[in-house]
């Protein structure tokens, strides 16, 4: 099993879902960022993030995500979040999304379905199908 699938199992064992696990660098520091979601999109409390941190830290002591020093961050991906993987899109069905396609065309609407690698988006005017491999940038958005 991979590190990410082990983390996913731990996160799911406490009733949450793994949104993403990425390695990033900010201000010269390496960060292993684990994003978790409530399965019903109700948000994730700080206490639950701390609990997940305590649960996965021993695993990372044995199987570090990177060589060298890093900082572990566990948090919610937020209400407005980047969509980078197929699973991110699947987990965002029913939410408002903004997509920039390779041909510079922009789409905004509700993500109604994901079939194979096609994204079905209901805009104000029509339903649009955008192939995942045509997406340059995508994120959820919230209208205040």
C-alpha positions in Angstrom: 0.0 0.0 0.0 1.1 3.6 -0.6 1.5 6.2 2.1 -1.5 8.1 0.7 -3.7 5.0 0.9 -2.5 4.3 4.4 -3.4 7.9 5.4 -6.8 7.5 3.7 -7.5 4.4 5.7 -6.7 6.2 9.0 -8.8 9.2 8.0 -11.8 7.1 7.0 -11.5 5.1 10.2 -12.7 8.2 12.1 -15.5 9.1 9.7 -13.8 11.6 7.6 -12.5 11.5 4.0 -9.1 12.3 2.6 -9.3 15.2 0.1 -5.6 15.5 -0.8 -2.1 14.9 0.4 0.6 17.1 -1.2 4.1 18.1 -0.7 4.7 21.8 -1.2 7.3 24.4 -0.4 6.6 27.8 1.2 9.2 30.3 2.4 11.9 27.7 2.0 10.2 25.2 4.2 8.9 21.8 3.0 5.3 21.1 4.0 3.4 17.8 3.8 -0.2 19.1 3.6 -3.0 16.6 4.3 -6.5 17.9 3.6 -9.5 16.2 5.1 -13.2 16.6 4.6 -16.3 15.6 6.5 -18.2 13.1 4.3 -21.3 15.4 4.5 -19.4 18.6 3.7 -20.2 20.0 7.2 -16.7 21.3 7.8 -13.9 19.9 9.9 -13.2 21.2 13.4 -9.7 22.1 14.6 -10.0 19.3 17.2 -10.6 16.7 14.4 -7.5 18.0 12.5 -5.4 17.7 15.7 -6.7 14.1 16.2 -5.8 13.2 12.6 -2.3 14.7 13.1 -1.8 12.5 16.2 -3.1 9.4 14.3 -0.9 9.8 11.2 2.3 11.2 12.8 3.5 7.7 13.9 3.0 6.4 10.4 5.1 9.3 9.0 7.8 8.6 11.5 8.1 5.1 9.9 7.4 6.2 6.3 8.3 9.8 5.8 6.7 11.5 2.8 10.0 13.2 1.8 13.6 12.9 2.7 14.9 15.6 5.0 13.0 18.0 7.3 9.3 18.8 6.7 6.3 20.1 8.5 3.0 18.3 8.7 -0.1 20.3 8.2 -3.6 18.7 8.6 -6.6 20.9 7.7 -9.7 21.3 5.7 -9.4 22.1 2.0 -11.7 25.0 2.5 -14.9 26.1 0.9 -13.0 27.5 -2.1 -10.4 25.0 -3.1 -8.3 23.9 -6.1 -9.4 20.9 -8.0 -6.4 19.0 -9.4 -7.3 15.3 -9.4 -10.2 13.3 -10.7 -11.1 12.4 -7.1 -11.3 16.1 -6.3 -13.9 16.6 -9.0 -15.9 13.5 -7.9 -15.9 14.8 -4.3 -17.2 18.2 -5.6 -20.2 17.0 -7.5 -23.1 19.4 -6.6 -20.8 22.3 -5.9 -20.1 25.5 -7.9 -16.9 25.2 -9.9 -14.9 27.5 -12.2 -12.9 25.9 -15.0 -10.3 27.3 -17.3 -9.8 25.1 -20.4 -6.6 24.8 -22.6 -8.2 26.9 -25.3 -8.6 29.8 -22.7 -12.4 29.2 -22.5 -13.8 29.7 -19.0 -16.8 27.9 -17.5 -18.7 28.6 -14.3 -21.5 26.5 -13.0 -22.5 23.5 -10.9 -20.6 20.3 -11.4 -23.4 17.8 -11.9 -21.5 14.7 -12.8 -18.2 13.0 -13.6 -18.3 10.2 -16.1 -15.0 8.5 -16.9 -12.8 11.6 -17.3 -15.5 13.9 -18.5 -16.8 16.7 -16.3 -20.5 17.7 -16.7 -21.1 21.3 -15.7 -24.5 23.0 -15.6 -23.9 26.7 -16.5 -26.6 29.4 -16.6 -27.3 28.6 -20.2 -26.6 24.9 -20.9 -24.9 21.7 -19.7 -21.3 21.6 -20.8 -19.0 18.6 -21.0 -15.3 19.3 -20.3 -12.7 16.5 -20.7 -10.5 16.5 -17.6 -7.4 16.5 -19.9 -8.6 19.8 -21.2 -8.6 21.5 -17.8 -5.8 23.9 -17.1 -7.1 25.2 -13.8 -10.2 24.5 -11.7 -11.6 25.4 -8.3 -14.7 25.4 -6.3 -16.2 28.8 -5.5 -18.7 30.2 -3.1 -21.1 33.1 -3.9 -21.4 35.3 -0.8 
